[in-house]
C-alpha cells in the first residue's frame, strides 16, 4: 500500500499547504481533518492542522519528511469550524495555517492537550491523626490536616485559598506521609433547575413583535437587524431569545465590541440566568481561554460571551448568534487576518443553519442596505423602555465664544444646573491625553513625532509626549528645539486636561475620567462604573469608550465638546462614524425618569449633516448617506480591497505597488474582467508611521465575484514581485478605513 500523505496547514504567512508522511505508528482511521500534528519545519518543530489525507504529492518521495506525532485522537476543531476557517482563508485571501492559528486558543497552537484541565486533589492518608507526635510543634500543619480531614473526598487545589489552607503546610504533611495527592479530571459543572434566576421584564408592543418575529425563525438561518433607539430595551429582547434557546437545549453565542462591556454584560446575564456562562476576550489568560473554549465545544457552557475572536468558539449545540452594537468598528481585525467578525458571524450562521440577530441603535449603512434589499428582516424599536423620553439636542455655536480648556461658558452653566439638581453630567471628547500637541508661542514649533507624520500628545500626569500611532514616548522639552525660547504651551484639549479643568470648575463634585489610559489597570473600569452607579452627582469625562452600551440612569446632560472632526475627513466613512458616535453618546442621557439633554459644541451649527441628525434622527441621516454612496458608487454599492505597502525608504512602497498595478491590469485583460477600477498607488493619508513610508493601491469592483477572481489570480504574482522582500505589504478585503 502506498504511503499516506498528510496535507497540513502550518502557522505561516505562506498561502499553501505542506505535505508530510504519516507517523509510522498511527492507524489511518484516526487521521481526521482538524487534528493537530507536531512536524519538523526547517530547524524547528511546529504544530500544524491536518486538512486532508491523500496518496499523491508534488514533492519527490525522498524529500517528504514524516510527521513526528499525532496530538489528537479526536480533532479539537469540529467540522463546522474547520469549514468556517476554510471559507475565511479563501475570502480574505489569507494563509489557511495562519487563519487556523487565529481560530485556536494559544495553548492548542502550542501543542497542549485539547482536554479539560486535570486538577490536583489533597487527601488524608488512612490513619492520619491530628494528635500525631510529629505535629506537636507544628500548629499550622495541624490546622491544615484538621481541615483536610473534614473533607474525606479530598480538597481541590483551586479551593486552597478559599479554605485558607497554606500550600507549604500541605507539602510538609505530604513529606510526613500524612497526606497524599491524586490528579483527577475536573468535573464539568452540571446545570440544575430552571433557567431563570430572576423574573423577566414585561415587553412592550414593539419588543414583543421583534421577539416573536425572531423566535418564528428558530431552527433555521434567518438574519434579523434589531434597530432600536438607545435605551429601547434591545438587551431584554436578547435575554428572552436566549432563554428560549436554552429551553430548547441549545447554546447561545453573544458577541460584544469591547472588553470593557464584558463585566457589565456578564453581570446582567448572571443575574438573569441560572446557566453556565463562558467569557472570552483578550484579557482572559491562556488557561482560562482554553477551559472556556473546551467547555463550549463539549456543551458544558450554555452561553458564550466574547469580543470578535469568540466568533471562532466551537459550540456542541448551537442555537442562536447575537451581535450587539453590530455597527462597531472593533469587530474588524486590523492586522494579520483582517476579518470582520460581524460578516463572518453571518457566514457561520448560514453554514450552521442558525438564526442571527444584529442589534444597534445606529446600524451600519451596509446592514441597513441589506435590510432594504430583503436579505435581513428589519425590526425597529422606536420607544425607550420604561417610558423614558428621547434626549433633546442643542447645537451650541461656539464660533465667537471663548473656550476654557474646550468648555464654553453656556455649557459650564448647564453643567452647574444639572449637578446642583443632583444629577450626573457626561462630557465626551474623542482625544486621550492632556492636550493634542505642544506649541512654541514664539516661533510656532509643534511637537512632531520623529517616526510618524503626526503630532505627539502631551500626557501631563506622566510628564511625557506620546505618539498614539506608533507608541513613541519622550520627555517634553524645557526649551523650544527650534528657537530655544521657553514659552511652550499645550494647545487644544484632551481628556486629561478636561478632567483637570473640570475639577477646578466644579470642586464640590467628583470628576471621573474614562479612557484607555485610566482603565488600563485590572479592575479599574469596574471601580469607576460602581462609583457612577451609586447615582451621586458627578462629572464623567471620556472618549468613545463611554459611548458603548453603558447604562447610566442618573446622567441627564451629555456634552459633546467638538463635533466637527468627522465633517472634513478624507475617509468616506467619517460622517457615518461621526453620526453613530453622536447618537450613541447622546443615548447615555435621560435613560430613567428625568429627561435628558445633549449639547453639541460646534463651529458649524448649521452644517446640513448636524442639522439633519439632531432634528430628524439617525435613520433620516442614513437614508441620505446611502443615496450619496449609491451616486458615488461607494460601498455598499461596490466592493473594495486595499493593498497596503510600507518600506524604510521613500518611494520604495510606491514602486512595489506600481509593479502590482501593472500585473493587475494585465490579468484583468487576460481574464476579461469588467467593472473593476484600480485607484492609485498613492501615499497613505499618514505617509510616515513608525519610521516607515506607506502607500496604498485601492481595488474597487462593482460586483464581488469578478473582484475576488482578480485577487485570487493576482496575489501569487504579488508574492513573487522583485520588491516583495524589501517591502512589508498586506491585502485588506472590505477595509473599513483607508488609512
Buried (B, 14 or more C-beta within 10 A) or exposed (E): EEEBBBBBBBBBEEBEBBBBBBBEEBEEEEBBBBBBBBBEBEEEEBBBBBBEBEEEBEEEEEEBEBBEBBBBEEBBBBEEBBBBBBBBBBBBBBBBBBBBBBBBBEBBBEBBBBBBBEBBBBBBEEEBEEEBEEBEEBEBBBBBBEBBBEBEEBBBBEEBEEEEBBEEBBBBBBEBEBBBEEEEEEEBEEBEEEBBEEEEBEBBEBBEBBBEBBBEBBEEBBBBBBBBBBBBBBBBBBBBBBBBBBEEEBBBBBBBBBBBBBBBBBEBBEEBBBBBBBBBBEEBEBEBBBBBBBBBBEBBBBBBBBBBBBBBBBBBEBBBBBBBBBBBBBBBBEEBBBBBBBBBBBBBBBBBEBBBBBBBBBBBBBBBBBBEEEEBBBBBBEBBBEEBBBBBBBBBBBEEBEBBBBBBEBBBEBBBEBBEEEBBBBBBBBBBBBBBBBBBEBEEBEBBBEBBBBBBBBBBEBEBBBBBBBEBEEEBBEEBEEEEEEEBEBBBBBBBBBBBBBBEBBEEBBBBBBBBBBBEEEEBBBEBBEBBBEBEBBBBBBBBBBBBBBBBBBBBBBBBBBBBEBBEBEBBBBBBBBBBBBBBBBBBBBBBEBEBBBBBBBBBBEBEBBBBBBEEBBBEBBBBBBEEBEEEEBBBBBBBBBBBBBBEEEEBBBBBBBBBBEBBEEBBEEEEBEEBEBBBBBBBBEBBBBEBBBBBBBBBBBEEEBBBBBBEBBBEBBEEBEBBEEBBBBBBBBBBBBB
